[in-house]
Amino acid sequence: GQNGNDTINVDGTGVGSTSNLNGDADNDSFHIRDIDGRVYVDGGDNDDNIYVTDVTATLPGAIPDLPDTTQRTTPTGSVDLIDALLDVDGGTGSDQMYVDGSDTAAQGSSATLTPTTLNGMNLSPAGIVYDNLDGLTIWMDAGNNTMTVNDTHETTTSIYMSDGTDTVDVNDASGILTVYGEEAADIFNVLKTNPGSTLNLRGNEDTDTFNISSAAPTMPYGDYPAGAGPPGTDDYASTPLVADTHGIIDAIDGLVDIDGGSEADQLNIDDSANPDAKRGTLTSNTLRGMGMPEGVNYTNLEDLNLWLGTQSDTLYVVSTHG
């Protein structure tokens, strides 16, 4: 590429081949549409954009950080033709990569994300390897998708799950990770986040469930076991009830910010298996303490379930959501 703002289009590479693309200086754009051999992208200096989609210079759009039901992902491009390893190094500057699988031929896919790799989404088995990016944006298709996040890079990651009943498993997160559930009933499971991270979960439309626990999605469901109904009923238990123990929240080291969006959304926080005595404070939109350095923010929820541990815990209830 050398100096100047360059545009590099890849419309096909040979099976077994290796192609090296270097942006060098200035702001460059790489459009990776169709590959059958390994492609290495080096953005070089300055601010570069890498587009992984079969549609030129068109993206599905973005949903604002609001429970806005009128703005949704528009199925646009696919990664069906990425049939070999794509290796991306953003270089220096502010570099962005956009991966658009919103209009994949086989609707309903799975993907796995780590700080340096993206697999699934009908990519080749080798997937995408990436480094030195300031932003990574991923669009899933409109089927029933599963996104497994084993960790993210230290900067910004945005994931749009599109339409469909989706499941998002966050096994770990770094930097700023934002996941949009969009349409249909979605499930978000959060098992761990790293110190200094921010995890933004947006339910958007329909009835969504947010589970925070090392055992998620398993929760100690059932407010009252069989034969031990609530006060005022014939089967009310006169002795204290003991909840099932499942998970802990000790690995939630970053801030978790949840917006349920529209419809009836539920947040479950399970620390029932924790053997330590803890203190926490609950307000109408936050949970602080409980061994979490940053805690949980929440809004637009209809139900909140919180299970404390097995020792003498103290919970200060300042206020609750309406």
C-alpha positions, 0 to 999 in steps of 0.5 A: 500500500505504501503512502496514501489512503489505499483500498484493497479488495480480495475477491478470490484466492487460490486453494492452498495459496498465501497472500500478504496484504500490507497497508503501510502508512495512512488510512487503508481499507481492506475488503475481504470477500472470498478466499480459498487460501490463507490471507494475511492483512497488516494494516501498518500505520494510522487508522485502518478498516478491515471488512469481512463480508461479501458485500462491498462497503455496506454494513447492517447498521448499528443499534443505539445503546437504548432499548429502541425496538425500531432499529434492528440489524438488516441482513446484509452480508455473509462470510460463507466465502471465507474458506481459509485462514484470515490473519489480521494485524491492525498495526498501529493507529485506531484499527477496526474490523467488521465481520458481517454474517447477518445474511448467511445462507444457513440461518442459525449458527454458532460462534466462539470468540477469544482475545485473538480468534473468531471461529464459527459463523460458517467461516472456514475451520481455521477462522479468523486470527486477529491482533492490534485492533481497537474495535471488533464488530460482529453481526450474527444471522437472523436464526437461533444463534449461540455466541460463546465468548471465552474472553475478548481483547482489551479494547472494544468489542460489539456483537449483534445477535440479530433476530432469533432466540439466541444464547450468549455465554460469557465465560470471560470478558476484557475491555468493553464488550457490548452484546445486543440481543435484538428481537426474540427471547434471548438468554445471557449467561455471565460466568466471569469478567476480568478486572477493569472490564465493562460488560454491556448486555442489551436485551432490546426486544421481547422477553430476555433472561440474564443469568450471573453465576459460575454455574449459569445457566443453572439457577436455584429456581423455585421460590418454595419447594414442594410442600412449603408454600409462601406465608398464608397458604396451607402448605406454608413451612414453619421452619426456615427453607434452605435453597439449593446451592449452585454457583458463586459470583466471585469471578465477576471482577468487572462492571456488568451493565444490563438493560432489559429493553422491552417486554418482561425481562429477568435478572438472576444473580446466584451466589448460593454456593459461596462459603464466605460471609459477604456484605452487599447493597441493593438499590433500584438499579444497582447491586454493589459489594458481594465480593464484586469489585464493580458490581451490577447496574440494571434497568428495564427489568421486571424480575430480579432474583438474588441468592445469597451464600451459605454463611452469615451474609448482610444485604442492605436494601436501600430501594428496589426497582418498580 
